[in-house]
Amino acid sequence: MRAARTLLLAVSMAFMDVSDADAQAQQDWANLQKYRAANASLTAPAKNEARVVFMGNSITEGWAPRFATSFPGKPYIGRGISGQTTPQMLLRFRQDVIALQPSVVVILAGTNDIAGNTGPSTLGMIEDNIASMAELARANGIRVVLCSVLPVYDYPWKPGLIPAPKIVALNMWLKEYAKSHGDVYADFHSAMADARQGLPADLAADGVHPTDAGYAMMGPIVEKAIASALAKRGK
């Protein structure tokens, strides 16, 4: 009897020790609450405003605070969430992209899927989720910029996965998908990869997340892609 009570107490304590992050994941797996208030405070785009929403993970979340200086005067909105995978982004795509009525969406996603952040993912699973986001955007009159996944030689939080060739394969699919569906492909990978198909330290100190120099290299690439998408929109 005492052993049973001890077991019950241990189980109860384990539940009490659930972290805030674990609780958030259980109750709001896609983190829909993160931008809910910010979305509600946004007004509709002004006439002739070319609003652009950036959907992504920590790379996008880290980029957004730089928008004001990197893209001065541009109506660019960041909707990146650190650690997120493509199924999580797909779940919040209507709330965090479509509802904001952008002219263009910039999708930078897939690296955390390859890292297995929310469980194992095949390239096909990642491709399906990105295709679904692109289809939702086009169905709502939003032009799509599909970004290459940035080079990664190894993930510091999950070493040994050999992600580089998987990223190359996913980027080949992204490029072909964009071409065949009238979307625009923003190729960061070709400009940033080193001889190992990873990121050099000056562009990403941890091999994954861009430094200021890394974002400075990405800026003109995405600007050119957005301009191309807006030109397509006018046709």
C-alpha atoms as one frame of an Amber mdcrd trajectory, in Angstrom:
protein
   0.000   0.000   0.000   2.815   2.353   0.918   4.570   1.524  -2.378   1.403
   2.374  -4.306   1.065   5.715  -2.498   4.733   6.465  -3.192   4.232   5.730
  -6.894   1.155   7.956  -7.055   3.059  10.772  -5.343   5.950  10.416  -7.773
   3.588  10.555 -10.747   1.862  13.627  -9.310   5.183  15.365  -8.773   6.241
  14.564 -12.325   3.135  16.274 -13.673   3.754  19.267 -11.406   7.270  19.590
 -12.835   6.108  19.966 -16.434   7.884  23.034 -17.806   6.111  26.012 -19.276
   7.449  25.003 -22.681   6.024  21.505 -22.328   2.683  22.870 -21.193   2.602
  25.278 -24.139   3.399  22.443 -26.531   0.591  20.329 -25.114  -2.003  23.102
 -25.181  -0.943  25.077 -28.288   1.380  22.915 -30.360   1.594  25.375 -33.268
   2.017  28.366 -30.896  -0.974  30.185 -32.340  -0.992  32.533 -29.371   2.446
  34.034 -30.108   1.315  36.537 -32.742  -2.411  36.619 -32.015  -2.348  40.040
 -30.306   0.052  41.514 -32.868  -2.148  40.269 -35.697  -5.243  41.772 -34.101
  -3.552  45.173 -33.846  -2.655  45.298 -37.547  -4.863  47.347 -39.828  -5.645
  46.228 -43.365  -2.987  47.111 -45.943  -3.251  50.616 -47.338  -4.179  51.036
 -50.984  -1.215  50.065 -53.176   0.696  48.769 -50.130   2.809  45.745 -51.064
   2.689  44.024 -47.677   5.029  41.049 -47.316   4.806  38.431 -44.563   7.844
  36.297 -43.749   6.810  32.852 -42.453   9.487  30.737 -40.837  11.400  29.562
 -37.809  14.168  31.090 -35.661  16.049  32.337 -38.720  13.008  34.433 -39.687
  12.316  35.407 -36.080  15.905  36.634 -35.757  15.641  38.498 -39.057  12.482
  40.471 -38.253  14.082  42.933 -35.778  16.497  43.889 -38.572  13.762  44.674
 -41.122  13.569  48.376 -40.231  17.248  48.935 -41.017  17.696  46.279 -43.720
  14.511  47.169 -45.622  13.716  50.760 -44.588  10.207  51.884 -45.363   9.119
  48.448 -46.573   5.898  46.967 -45.116   7.534  43.671 -44.148   6.112  41.614
 -41.284   7.966  38.802 -39.516   6.072  35.725 -38.389   8.890  33.353 -37.486
   8.860  31.134 -34.399  12.031  29.570 -33.074  12.252  25.801 -33.414   9.178
  25.395 -35.591   8.707  22.761 -38.243   6.568  22.885 -41.393   3.481  21.152
 -39.900   3.377  23.781 -37.155   3.697  26.581 -39.707   0.963  25.053 -41.831
  -1.414  25.058 -38.849  -0.888  28.771 -38.242  -0.667  29.816 -41.891  -4.222
  31.201 -42.101  -3.893  33.209 -38.897  -0.335  34.469 -39.348  -0.262  34.958
 -43.131  -3.580  34.894 -44.993  -5.499  36.962 -42.437  -2.878  39.736 -42.727
  -3.716  40.215 -46.440  -0.177  40.374 -47.803   0.708  40.719 -51.464   3.588
  38.265 -51.009   4.552  35.566 -48.521   8.190  34.566 -48.054   8.429  30.980
 -46.788  11.719  29.882 -45.230  11.169  26.467 -43.689  12.348  22.888 -43.422
  15.613  22.864 -41.519  13.986  22.026 -38.183  12.079  19.172 -39.819  15.404
  17.738 -40.978  16.693  18.177 -37.424  13.671  16.220 -36.168  12.433  18.937
 -33.813   8.876  17.547 -33.776   9.763  13.988 -34.672  11.221  12.267 -37.719
  10.278  13.799 -41.071  10.928  12.513 -44.557  11.673  14.940 -47.360   8.273
  14.033 -48.807   6.529  15.121 -45.612   8.352  18.460 -45.634   7.567  18.983
 -49.311   3.870  18.236 -48.746   3.627  20.833 -45.972   5.423  23.530 -47.955
   3.283  22.769 -51.019   0.151  23.101 -48.881   1.254  26.520 -47.619   1.994
  27.647 -51.163  -1.387  26.374 -52.388  -3.205  28.204 -49.594  -1.381  31.401
 -50.489  -2.116  31.188 -54.211  -5.772  30.360 -53.526  -5.990  33.646 -51.627
  -4.266  35.781 -54.250  -0.910  35.885 -52.432   2.287  35.519 -54.456   4.807
  33.032 -53.086   8.548  33.252 -52.540  10.013  29.869 -51.597  13.411  30.225
 -49.961  16.116  27.625 -50.084  16.960  26.078 -46.743  20.211  27.571 -45.495
  23.279  25.293 -45.536  23.926  23.256 -42.385  26.843  20.887 -41.866  25.703
  19.787 -38.400  23.036  20.840 -35.890  24.669  21.776 -32.565  21.578  20.654
 -30.603  21.349  17.317 -32.477  24.743  16.373 -33.918  25.421  13.525 -36.297
  22.364  13.759 -38.552  24.404  14.638 -41.674  21.844  17.229 -42.829  23.805
  18.787 -45.712  22.790  16.340 -48.488  19.168  16.320 -47.313  19.099  20.112
 -47.483  20.563  20.048 -51.001  17.881  17.560 -52.087  15.077  19.614 -50.519
  16.363  22.755 -52.205  16.361  21.027 -55.589  12.694  20.186 -55.036  11.896
  23.749 -53.879  13.490  25.229 -56.985  11.624  22.894 -59.329   8.318  23.293
 -57.465   8.568  27.091 -57.631   9.344  26.968 -61.337   6.456  24.643 -62.155
   3.870  26.583 -60.122   4.739  30.172 -61.017   6.330  30.917 -57.635   9.713
  32.574 -57.052  12.730  30.743 -55.649  15.147  32.690 -53.405  18.452  30.833
 -53.440  20.348  31.595 -50.232  22.129  28.243 -50.257  24.236  28.794 -53.382
  25.465  32.155 -52.132  26.223  31.088 -48.566  27.456  27.469 -48.586  31.087
  26.625 -47.907  33.032  23.642 -49.256  31.326  21.330 -46.731  27.846  22.489
 -47.776  27.598  24.216 -44.412  27.671  27.840 -43.267  31.038  29.476 -42.602
  31.542  30.949 -39.135  31.382  34.549 -40.335  27.874  33.947 -41.692  26.619
  31.788 -38.790  28.638  31.423 -35.605  26.787  28.233 -34.611  26.589  26.901
 -38.144  22.809  27.433 -38.334  21.655  30.925 -37.335  22.908  33.849 -39.444
  25.118  36.561 -38.048  24.660  40.182 -39.094  26.885  39.390 -42.076  24.703
  36.413 -42.922  21.504  38.446 -42.877  23.227  41.180 -44.879  23.938  38.603
 -47.588  20.359  37.302 -47.513  18.771  40.749 -47.818  19.437  41.524 -51.495
  18.546  37.962 -52.487  15.117  38.116 -50.878  14.507  41.676 -52.113  15.096
  40.556 -55.695  12.753  37.587 -55.180  10.018  39.783 -53.692  10.290  42.232
 -56.588   9.935  39.354 -59.017   6.885  38.042 -57.156   5.246  41.471 -57.172
   5.883  41.776 -60.895   4.179  38.409 -61.434   1.245  39.616 -59.345   0.708
  42.526 -61.692   0.354  40.289 -64.744
